[in-house]
Amino acid sequence: MLLFKLLGLLLIFGVCVVSGFLKADVLKKRSEKLQKNLEALNRFGELVRIGSYEIEELVMLCFSADTVTVEKGHIKLSGEYLLKEDMKILEDFFGGFGMADREAEYERTKLFYSLLENQYSAALGVYGKLGRLYRSIGFMGGLILCIFLM
């Protein structure tokens, strides 16, 4: 009977710890995804400045397939790990792209780069503050539950 109780307590503790680490990992993945989008947007701007590609080719060259896909001329975004604000910035960028000349599009790309960079800085700050907190809460919550159930 004591063995089953110990196994149950270990299971509860493990689930709490893993849930805290998973929540912190979601914050980390958001910042990583924003960083990849920033790099892709930077490449996108430079290729727009060169001006030798079609829009669909630019998107496929710069952005990863897990973020942006092009289907029959329409650009579809995947918002995994991104917040609504992040998605809104990307949707606004792709929604109005191709309406002006090359230099105006390059300036527009720089503008959206700065907007996304602000989101990335905020995501790093949130991860720095809350990532450790979620891991600690998972550990301590599991420990407290185990103590109460003993």
Rosetta constraint file for C-alpha pairs under 8 A:
AtomPair CA 1 CA 5 HARMONIC 6.41 0.50
AtomPair CA 2 CA 6 HARMONIC 6.21 0.50
AtomPair CA 3 CA 7 HARMONIC 6.16 0.50
AtomPair CA 4 CA 8 HARMONIC 6.05 0.50
AtomPair CA 5 CA 9 HARMONIC 6.17 0.50
AtomPair CA 6 CA 10 HARMONIC 6.10 0.50
AtomPair CA 7 CA 11 HARMONIC 6.08 0.50
AtomPair CA 8 CA 12 HARMONIC 6.19 0.50
AtomPair CA 9 CA 13 HARMONIC 6.07 0.50
AtomPair CA 9 CA 146 HARMONIC 5.56 0.50
AtomPair CA 9 CA 149 HARMONIC 7.68 0.50
AtomPair CA 10 CA 14 HARMONIC 5.95 0.50
AtomPair CA 10 CA 146 HARMONIC 7.98 0.50
AtomPair CA 11 CA 15 HARMONIC 6.12 0.50
AtomPair CA 12 CA 16 HARMONIC 6.26 0.50
AtomPair CA 12 CA 142 HARMONIC 6.41 0.50
AtomPair CA 12 CA 145 HARMONIC 7.68 0.50
AtomPair CA 12 CA 146 HARMONIC 7.22 0.50
AtomPair CA 13 CA 17 HARMONIC 6.24 0.50
AtomPair CA 13 CA 139 HARMONIC 7.39 0.50
AtomPair CA 13 CA 141 HARMONIC 7.99 0.50
AtomPair CA 13 CA 142 HARMONIC 4.27 0.50
AtomPair CA 13 CA 143 HARMONIC 6.20 0.50
AtomPair CA 13 CA 145 HARMONIC 7.56 0.50
AtomPair CA 13 CA 146 HARMONIC 6.67 0.50
AtomPair CA 14 CA 18 HARMONIC 6.03 0.50
AtomPair CA 14 CA 142 HARMONIC 7.29 0.50
AtomPair CA 15 CA 19 HARMONIC 6.00 0.50
AtomPair CA 15 CA 142 HARMONIC 7.64 0.50
AtomPair CA 16 CA 20 HARMONIC 6.32 0.50
AtomPair CA 16 CA 138 HARMONIC 4.85 0.50
AtomPair CA 16 CA 139 HARMONIC 6.43 0.50
AtomPair CA 16 CA 141 HARMONIC 6.58 0.50
AtomPair CA 16 CA 142 HARMONIC 4.95 0.50
AtomPair CA 17 CA 21 HARMONIC 6.33 0.50
AtomPair CA 17 CA 135 HARMONIC 6.88 0.50
AtomPair CA 17 CA 138 HARMONIC 4.42 0.50
AtomPair CA 17 CA 139 HARMONIC 4.78 0.50
AtomPair CA 17 CA 142 HARMONIC 6.48 0.50
AtomPair CA 18 CA 22 HARMONIC 6.03 0.50
AtomPair CA 18 CA 138 HARMONIC 7.15 0.50
AtomPair CA 19 CA 23 HARMONIC 6.19 0.50
AtomPair CA 19 CA 138 HARMONIC 6.37 0.50
AtomPair CA 20 CA 24 HARMONIC 6.35 0.50
AtomPair CA 20 CA 134 HARMONIC 4.91 0.50
AtomPair CA 20 CA 135 HARMONIC 4.52 0.50
AtomPair CA 20 CA 136 HARMONIC 7.26 0.50
AtomPair CA 20 CA 137 HARMONIC 6.53 0.50
AtomPair CA 20 CA 138 HARMONIC 4.23 0.50
AtomPair CA 20 CA 139 HARMONIC 7.23 0.50
AtomPair CA 21 CA 25 HARMONIC 6.07 0.50
AtomPair CA 21 CA 134 HARMONIC 6.82 0.50
AtomPair CA 21 CA 135 HARMONIC 5.11 0.50
AtomPair CA 21 CA 138 HARMONIC 7.25 0.50
AtomPair CA 22 CA 26 HARMONIC 6.37 0.50
AtomPair CA 23 CA 27 HARMONIC 6.87 0.50
AtomPair CA 23 CA 131 HARMONIC 7.66 0.50
AtomPair CA 23 CA 134 HARMONIC 6.55 0.50
AtomPair CA 23 CA 135 HARMONIC 7.91 0.50
AtomPair CA 24 CA 28 HARMONIC 6.44 0.50
AtomPair CA 24 CA 127 HARMONIC 7.24 0.50
AtomPair CA 24 CA 130 HARMONIC 7.19 0.50
AtomPair CA 24 CA 131 HARMONIC 4.43 0.50
AtomPair CA 24 CA 132 HARMONIC 7.19 0.50
AtomPair CA 24 CA 134 HARMONIC 5.85 0.50
AtomPair CA 24 CA 135 HARMONIC 6.55 0.50
AtomPair CA 25 CA 29 HARMONIC 6.07 0.50
AtomPair CA 25 CA 131 HARMONIC 7.54 0.50
AtomPair CA 26 CA 30 HARMONIC 6.28 0.50
AtomPair CA 26 CA 81 HARMONIC 6.58 0.50
AtomPair CA 27 CA 31 HARMONIC 6.61 0.50
AtomPair CA 27 CA 81 HARMONIC 7.83 0.50
AtomPair CA 27 CA 123 HARMONIC 7.34 0.50
AtomPair CA 27 CA 126 HARMONIC 7.49 0.50
AtomPair CA 27 CA 127 HARMONIC 5.48 0.50
AtomPair CA 27 CA 131 HARMONIC 6.86 0.50
AtomPair CA 28 CA 32 HARMONIC 6.29 0.50
AtomPair CA 28 CA 124 HARMONIC 7.89 0.50
AtomPair CA 28 CA 127 HARMONIC 6.12 0.50
AtomPair CA 28 CA 131 HARMONIC 7.70 0.50
AtomPair CA 29 CA 33 HARMONIC 5.98 0.50
AtomPair CA 29 CA 81 HARMONIC 6.46 0.50
AtomPair CA 30 CA 34 HARMONIC 6.17 0.50
AtomPair CA 30 CA 81 HARMONIC 5.00 0.50
AtomPair CA 30 CA 82 HARMONIC 5.69 0.50
AtomPair CA 30 CA 123 HARMONIC 7.03 0.50
AtomPair CA 31 CA 35 HARMONIC 6.14 0.50
AtomPair CA 31 CA 120 HARMONIC 5.97 0.50
AtomPair CA 31 CA 123 HARMONIC 5.40 0.50
AtomPair CA 31 CA 124 HARMONIC 6.02 0.50
AtomPair CA 31 CA 127 HARMONIC 7.80 0.50
AtomPair CA 32 CA 36 HARMONIC 6.30 0.50
AtomPair CA 33 CA 37 HARMONIC 6.21 0.50
AtomPair CA 33 CA 81 HARMONIC 7.49 0.50
AtomPair CA 33 CA 82 HARMONIC 7.63 0.50
AtomPair CA 34 CA 38 HARMONIC 6.11 0.50
AtomPair CA 34 CA 82 HARMONIC 7.82 0.50
AtomPair CA 34 CA 116 HARMONIC 7.37 0.50
AtomPair CA 34 CA 119 HARMONIC 7.72 0.50
AtomPair CA 34 CA 120 HARMONIC 5.72 0.50
AtomPair CA 35 CA 39 HARMONIC 6.32 0.50
AtomPair CA 35 CA 120 HARMONIC 6.68 0.50
AtomPair CA 36 CA 40 HARMONIC 6.14 0.50
AtomPair CA 37 CA 41 HARMONIC 5.94 0.50
AtomPair CA 37 CA 63 HARMONIC 6.99 0.50
AtomPair CA 38 CA 42 HARMONIC 6.15 0.50
AtomPair CA 38 CA 113 HARMONIC 6.40 0.50
AtomPair CA 38 CA 116 HARMONIC 6.79 0.50
AtomPair CA 38 CA 117 HARMONIC 6.85 0.50
AtomPair CA 39 CA 43 HARMONIC 6.34 0.50
AtomPair CA 40 CA 44 HARMONIC 5.96 0.50
AtomPair CA 40 CA 62 HARMONIC 4.92 0.50
AtomPair CA 40 CA 63 HARMONIC 5.34 0.50
AtomPair CA 41 CA 45 HARMONIC 6.12 0.50
AtomPair CA 41 CA 62 HARMONIC 7.22 0.50
AtomPair CA 41 CA 63 HARMONIC 7.75 0.50
AtomPair CA 41 CA 109 HARMONIC 7.08 0.50
AtomPair CA 41 CA 113 HARMONIC 6.39 0.50
AtomPair CA 42 CA 46 HARMONIC 6.43 0.50
AtomPair CA 42 CA 109 HARMONIC 7.89 0.50
AtomPair CA 42 CA 110 HARMONIC 7.78 0.50
AtomPair CA 42 CA 113 HARMONIC 7.11 0.50
AtomPair CA 43 CA 47 HARMONIC 6.18 0.50
AtomPair CA 43 CA 62 HARMONIC 6.11 0.50
AtomPair CA 44 CA 48 HARMONIC 6.09 0.50
AtomPair CA 44 CA 58 HARMONIC 6.47 0.50
AtomPair CA 44 CA 59 HARMONIC 7.40 0.50
AtomPair CA 44 CA 62 HARMONIC 5.79 0.50
AtomPair CA 44 CA 109 HARMONIC 7.80 0.50
AtomPair CA 45 CA 49 HARMONIC 6.21 0.50
AtomPair CA 45 CA 105 HARMONIC 7.90 0.50
AtomPair CA 45 CA 106 HARMONIC 5.38 0.50
AtomPair CA 45 CA 109 HARMONIC 5.64 0.50
AtomPair CA 45 CA 110 HARMONIC 7.05 0.50
AtomPair CA 46 CA 50 HARMONIC 6.44 0.50
AtomPair CA 46 CA 106 HARMONIC 7.55 0.50
AtomPair CA 47 CA 51 HARMONIC 6.11 0.50
AtomPair CA 47 CA 52 HARMONIC 7.50 0.50
AtomPair CA 47 CA 53 HARMONIC 7.53 0.50
AtomPair CA 47 CA 58 HARMONIC 7.19 0.50
AtomPair CA 48 CA 52 HARMONIC 7.64 0.50
AtomPair CA 48 CA 53 HARMONIC 7.63 0.50
AtomPair CA 48 CA 58 HARMONIC 7.85 0.50
AtomPair CA 48 CA 102 HARMONIC 6.36 0.50
AtomPair CA 48 CA 105 HARMONIC 7.16 0.50
AtomPair CA 48 CA 106 HARMONIC 6.14 0.50
AtomPair CA 49 CA 102 HARMONIC 6.18 0.50
AtomPair CA 49 CA 103 HARMONIC 6.57 0.50
AtomPair CA 49 CA 106 HARMONIC 5.96 0.50
AtomPair CA 51 CA 102 HARMONIC 6.75 0.50
AtomPair CA 53 CA 57 HARMONIC 6.08 0.50
AtomPair CA 53 CA 58 HARMONIC 6.11 0.50
AtomPair CA 54 CA 58 HARMONIC 6.23 0.50
AtomPair CA 55 CA 59 HARMONIC 6.26 0.50
AtomPair CA 55 CA 98 HARMONIC 7.41 0.50
AtomPair CA 56 CA 60 HARMONIC 6.23 0.50
AtomPair CA 56 CA 70 HARMONIC 6.61 0.50
AtomPair CA 56 CA 73 HARMONIC 6.96 0.50
AtomPair CA 57 CA 61 HARMONIC 5.99 0.50
AtomPair CA 58 CA 62 HARMONIC 6.07 0.50
AtomPair CA 59 CA 63 HARMONIC 5.67 0.50
AtomPair CA 59 CA 68 HARMONIC 7.46 0.50
AtomPair CA 59 CA 70 HARMONIC 7.74 0.50
AtomPair CA 60 CA 64 HARMONIC 7.15 0.50
AtomPair CA 60 CA 65 HARMONIC 7.51 0.50
AtomPair CA 60 CA 68 HARMONIC 7.87 0.50
AtomPair CA 60 CA 69 HARMONIC 7.45 0.50
AtomPair CA 60 CA 70 HARMONIC 7.58 0.50
AtomPair CA 63 CA 67 HARMONIC 6.66 0.50
AtomPair CA 63 CA 68 HARMONIC 6.21 0.50
AtomPair CA 64 CA 68 HARMONIC 6.36 0.50
AtomPair CA 65 CA 69 HARMONIC 5.78 0.50
AtomPair CA 66 CA 78 HARMONIC 6.52 0.50
AtomPair CA 67 CA 77 HARMONIC 5.76 0.50
AtomPair CA 67 CA 78 HARMONIC 4.92 0.50
AtomPair CA 67 CA 79 HARMONIC 7.07 0.50
AtomPair CA 68 CA 75 HARMONIC 6.73 0.50
AtomPair CA 68 CA 76 HARMONIC 5.68 0.50
AtomPair CA 68 CA 77 HARMONIC 4.68 0.50
AtomPair CA 68 CA 78 HARMONIC 6.18 0.50
AtomPair CA 69 CA 75 HARMONIC 5.82 0.50
AtomPair CA 69 CA 76 HARMONIC 5.23 0.50
AtomPair CA 69 CA 77 HARMONIC 6.57 0.50
AtomPair CA 70 CA 74 HARMONIC 5.56 0.50
AtomPair CA 70 CA 75 HARMONIC 4.59 0.50
AtomPair CA 70 CA 76 HARMONIC 6.17 0.50
AtomPair CA 71 CA 75 HARMONIC 6.47 0.50
AtomPair CA 71 CA 76 HARMONIC 7.41 0.50
AtomPair CA 75 CA 94 HARMONIC 7.26 0.50
AtomPair CA 77 CA 87 HARMONIC 7.93 0.50
AtomPair CA 77 CA 91 HARMONIC 7.56 0.50
AtomPair CA 79 CA 83 HARMONIC 7.46 0.50
AtomPair CA 79 CA 87 HARMONIC 6.33 0.50
AtomPair CA 82 CA 86 HARMONIC 5.89 0.50
AtomPair CA 82 CA 87 HARMONIC 6.55 0.50
AtomPair CA 83 CA 87 HARMONIC 6.34 0.50
AtomPair CA 84 CA 88 HARMONIC 6.00 0.50
AtomPair CA 85 CA 89 HARMONIC 6.37 0.50
AtomPair CA 86 CA 90 HARMONIC 6.51 0.50
AtomPair CA 86 CA 116 HARMONIC 7.14 0.50
AtomPair CA 86 CA 119 HARMONIC 6.91 0.50
AtomPair CA 87 CA 91 HARMONIC 5.93 0.50
AtomPair CA 88 CA 92 HARMONIC 6.00 0.50
AtomPair CA 89 CA 93 HARMONIC 6.19 0.50
AtomPair CA 89 CA 112 HARMONIC 7.15 0.50
AtomPair CA 89 CA 115 HARMONIC 7.38 0.50
AtomPair CA 89 CA 116 HARMONIC 7.04 0.50
AtomPair CA 90 CA 94 HARMONIC 6.20 0.50
AtomPair CA 91 CA 95 HARMONIC 5.67 0.50
AtomPair CA 92 CA 96 HARMONIC 6.33 0.50
AtomPair CA 93 CA 97 HARMONIC 6.19 0.50
AtomPair CA 93 CA 109 HARMONIC 7.65 0.50
AtomPair CA 93 CA 112 HARMONIC 6.68 0.50
AtomPair CA 97 CA 105 HARMONIC 7.17 0.50
AtomPair CA 98 CA 105 HARMONIC 7.21 0.50
AtomPair CA 99 CA 105 HARMONIC 7.97 0.50
AtomPair CA 100 CA 104 HARMONIC 6.01 0.50
AtomPair CA 100 CA 105 HARMONIC 6.09 0.50
AtomPair CA 101 CA 105 HARMONIC 6.18 0.50
AtomPair CA 102 CA 106 HARMONIC 6.20 0.50
AtomPair CA 103 CA 107 HARMONIC 6.32 0.50
AtomPair CA 104 CA 108 HARMONIC 6.08 0.50
AtomPair CA 105 CA 109 HARMONIC 6.04 0.50
AtomPair CA 106 CA 110 HARMONIC 6.33 0.50
AtomPair CA 107 CA 111 HARMONIC 6.30 0.50
AtomPair CA 108 CA 112 HARMONIC 6.36 0.50
AtomPair CA 109 CA 113 HARMONIC 6.02 0.50
AtomPair CA 110 CA 114 HARMONIC 6.30 0.50
AtomPair CA 111 CA 115 HARMONIC 6.43 0.50
AtomPair CA 112 CA 116 HARMONIC 6.07 0.50
AtomPair CA 113 CA 117 HARMONIC 5.93 0.50
AtomPair CA 114 CA 118 HARMONIC 6.29 0.50
AtomPair CA 115 CA 119 HARMONIC 6.62 0.50
AtomPair CA 116 CA 120 HARMONIC 6.19 0.50
AtomPair CA 117 CA 121 HARMONIC 6.19 0.50
AtomPair CA 118 CA 122 HARMONIC 6.24 0.50
AtomPair CA 119 CA 123 HARMONIC 6.08 0.50
AtomPair CA 120 CA 124 HARMONIC 6.21 0.50
AtomPair CA 121 CA 125 HARMONIC 6.29 0.50
AtomPair CA 122 CA 126 HARMONIC 6.18 0.50
AtomPair CA 123 CA 127 HARMONIC 6.07 0.50
AtomPair CA 124 CA 128 HARMONIC 6.00 0.50
AtomPair CA 125 CA 129 HARMONIC 6.23 0.50
AtomPair CA 126 CA 130 HARMONIC 5.67 0.50
AtomPair CA 126 CA 131 HARMONIC 7.45 0.50
AtomPair CA 127 CA 131 HARMONIC 4.84 0.50
AtomPair CA 127 CA 132 HARMONIC 7.86 0.50
AtomPair CA 128 CA 132 HARMONIC 6.99 0.50
AtomPair CA 129 CA 133 HARMONIC 6.80 0.50
AtomPair CA 130 CA 134 HARMONIC 5.99 0.50
AtomPair CA 131 CA 135 HARMONIC 6.44 0.50
AtomPair CA 132 CA 136 HARMONIC 6.10 0.50
AtomPair CA 133 CA 137 HARMONIC 6.00 0.50
AtomPair CA 134 CA 138 HARMONIC 6.09 0.50
AtomPair CA 135 CA 139 HARMONIC 6.30 0.50
AtomPair CA 136 CA 140 HARMONIC 5.93 0.50
AtomPair CA 137 CA 141 HARMONIC 5.51 0.50
AtomPair CA 138 CA 142 HARMONIC 6.06 0.50
AtomPair CA 139 CA 143 HARMONIC 6.22 0.50
AtomPair CA 140 CA 144 HARMONIC 6.03 0.50
AtomPair CA 141 CA 145 HARMONIC 6.09 0.50
AtomPair CA 142 CA 146 HARMONIC 6.15 0.50
AtomPair CA 143 CA 147 HARMONIC 6.25 0.50
AtomPair CA 144 CA 148 HARMONIC 6.19 0.50
AtomPair CA 145 CA 149 HARMONIC 6.11 0.50
AtomPair CA 146 CA 150 HARMONIC 6.18 0.50
